[in-house]
Amino acid sequence: MPITGPHLNTDSLEHLNIKVNIGSLQFDMMLQTDVISAARLQKHNHYAFEVHYFISGAGTLHIGSREEPLQPGSTLLIGPGVYHSINMQPGNPLHRHFIQFTFVETSHESNSFQKQESLELLNFFTDIQYHLFLDEGMEQTICLIEDIYQEMQLHLVGFYSQIQILFTQLIIRLIRSLSAAPSRFMIPQKMNDDRRTLIIDDFFDRYREDLTIDDLAAQLHLSTKQTNRILEKYYHTSFKQKQLTTRVQVAMDLLRTSSMTIEAISEHVGYTSSYNFCKLFKQKTGLTPTEYRDQPALK
């Protein structure tokens, strides 16, 4: 039974520069959709990997001394430089989506931790002659391809990134269809500073408490000097300024959205003296709490 989908403009993406990065590998992708209507294509090969997704029709693959039947739902992966030909069954032309791709290793430091996963992909594509299989998930595969064409037509913000994601899914689906081997790649753990920023964020949510930099340093198991260095690195501010900014932002929200008194808000955000609160609030915003609340825009 033919595999069909929505009618989309499937102009060739052959001349578009579409790059897809998976780990430290960069894939150069080309996609087109066509019909094999000639009785037989001459034997040929390509410099790139090629993947044929047969949608409808029937035919035969000739590769070396072998002949393999082609039918709807068949996926054919052929390695670079492998001579082959395809002939259609008379009166039953083959409709297909056709992808060509090459890839190179990159040396981007940001991808260095994914070297192991990249090696697994390299091992899969090494010495490939051809694989022909009936894809039970072909409908999902066709949906991904049709989504690529639709992204090209809609041309919305982020369409190129979305196309890259879709091609990535196609590559991974292809690999998983042919290899059920579990990956040995492990997602790396966050660095200490990454975990520490979570602790810092939670710490400053306790703005009502009379906390000091010594309290934060103790939670981080660091000296106060090291703690200040992390605050400057990730928040571009000192402990006192971070604490003041948090308290003032909470107070501004309460002034906008509640009928609490200035004294009550002062106490809520951690000040025992409403005078000190009003003084610091004005230093930070240029307005007293009352002036801030009385602004016309907040009415």
Secondary structure, 3 states (H helix, E strand, C coil): CCCCCCCCCCCCCCCCCEEEEECCEEEEEEEEEEEECCCECCCECCCCEEEEEEEECCEEEEECCEEEEECCCEEEEECCCCCEEEEEECCECEEEEEEEEEEEECCCHHHHHHHHHHHHHHHHHCCCCEEEEECCCHHHHHHHHHHHHHHHHHCCCCHHHHHHHHHHHHHHHHHHHHCCCCCCCCCCCCCHHHHHHHHHHHHHCCCCCCCCHHHHHHHHCCCHHHHHHHHHHHHCCCHHHHHHHHHHHHHHHHHHHCCCCHHHHHHHCCCCCHHHHHHHHHHHHCCCHHHHHCCHHHC
